[in-house]
Amino acid sequence: MGGRRKKEVGRTKSDLIDPAEIVIRPFKDRDNEEVWRLHVEAQEELGLPYDIPERDGDLKQIPEAYGQPGSRFWIAEAGAGPIATAAIRRVNAETAELKRMRVSSKYRRRGLAQHMLLTAERFCRDQGYSRIVLDTTSQQEAARRLYSKNGYRTTGTRALGSLTIFDYEKVLS
């Protein structure tokens, strides 16, 4: 009982991506089109517009937005091309912001978001950050479960049109 894990319906161990098959690497200019495709896919799923300069401008200028010291943008590849993204943006000497967590719909529920999150957290520790902040929407239940499972706590909520935005924080040890 105590040590048994409940098996998720419709998910088997073979559905998980073997970490040896995944390459997580920094963004390269050639990734622009695929990064934008992953962003559009995610925004369309939420029913949100996806080309608002004040909200999406960083994706049009990834080297400038995430090439600064203390910031990074990652791509996960498996096989033919990018299947996931994650980014860290420096807020100040103590705080980093996790942004642009995206996993292609074909690769979800296989542990890839966990790998991306751990990559980002490792980077933050190496940079000397003591805390990570992020936000996600009420519609992104899997993301909210991922963050809670990994020690993030909700610090507030706010409205964005019909969506509720949840703010999260994790204090790094």
N, C-alpha and C positions, 0 to 999 in steps of 0.2 A: 504494500500500500504506500508507505511513506516514500520509497525510492522509485516507484513506478511513474512513468510519464504517460500521460494520456496521448494516444495517437490521434493526429488530426485527420479528419475525414477527407478522403480524396488526395492525401499527400503521403508519399512514401519516401523512404530514405533515398531512393534512386532519383527523386525529383530534385534533391539538393545539388547544387553545383559543386563539383570538386574544385577546391581552391587551386589545385594545380592547373586547371583548365582556364583560370581567370588571370588576366594581366591587368593590374591596376597601375596606371601610370599618369604622369602629369599631362595636361592638355597640350595639344599641338595645333597649330593653325589649320591643318588639314581636317581637324575634327569639327570645325564650325557648323557644317551642314547637318551632321548627325546629332550634335548637341541641340541645335535648334529643333530638329525633328522630335527628339525626346521631350523637349519643352512643350512643343505644340501638342503632342500626344497627351501629356499630363494636363495641360490647361483645357483641352477639349473635353477630357473626361470629367472635369469639374464644371464645365459649362462657362468657362471664363475666357475673355479675350486674351490674346497672346502676343500682342505687339504694342504694348503701352510703354513708351520710352522711359518714363520715370520708374516703372516697375521692372521692365525687362531689358533696359538698356545695357546692363552688365553683360548680357549674353551676346550682344553685338560687339562688345569690346573686352573679351575675356582676358587677353594678355594685360591690358591696362587695369582692369578691375581686380584681377587676382594674381597679377605678377609682382605685386609689391611684397617687400619683406613681411613675413608673418601671415601671408595669404597664399592659397593654393587652390587649383581646380584640377580634379582628377577625372579620368575616363576609365571605365572598366570595359575590357574587351574579352570576348569569348568567341573564338572562331573568326568570322569575317569582319567584325567591326564593333564600334561602341554599343554597349547595351545598358550602361548606367553612368551616372555622373554624381559628383558631390563636390562641394567647395567649402573652403574656410576663408572668411574675410576678417581681417584684423579690425577690431573695434577700438581697442586701446591695449596697453601693455599687459593687462590682466585678462581681457575678455576677447574671445573669438566668436564669430557668428557662423553657424552651420547653414549653408544655403545650397540650393540647386540639387537636392537629393532627388534623383530621378532613376527609375528602373523601367526599362522597356516592358510593356505589358506581357510580352512573350516569356520574360525571365523572372516574373514576380513569384513570390512564395517559394523561393529556392535558397534563401539565405544570403542573397547578393547584397541587399540593403545593409545587413549586419556587417558584412565585410567592408563595405564602403564607410559605414559609421566608425568601425574600429580603426580604419586607415586615417580618417579625419581626427579621431581622438588621439591617436598616437602622434600625429603631427602636432597637435595642440600641446601635448605634454612636452614634446621636444622643443617647441617654441617658448616654453615657460608660461603658457597661459594657465590661469587658475580656474577659469570658468568658460563654459560654452553656452551660448544662447541660440535659440532658433524659434521659428514659428511654423505652424501648419494649420490646416483648416479642419473644420468639423467633419468634412466629407472624407478626409484621409484617415480613416480609422486604423488601417494597418500601420501607417506611419506613427500614429499616436501610441499604439501598442508597442511598437519597436522602441520608441523613445522612453516610455515608462519602464519597459523591461530592462533598459540599459541605464536606469538611474536618473533620468531627467524628470524634473517635477514641473508641474504647471505653475506659472507665476502670474497669469492673468489671461483675460479674454478681451476681444474687441470685435467689432463688426466691420465687415467689408461687403457692402451690398447685402445680399441674402446669406452670406457665409459668416460663420463665427471663426475667428482666428484665435488659436491657442498659442500663447507664449510659453516657452519652456526654458529651463536652465539646468545645467549640471555643473556642480562644483567638482573639479578634478582633484584627485588625491595623488 
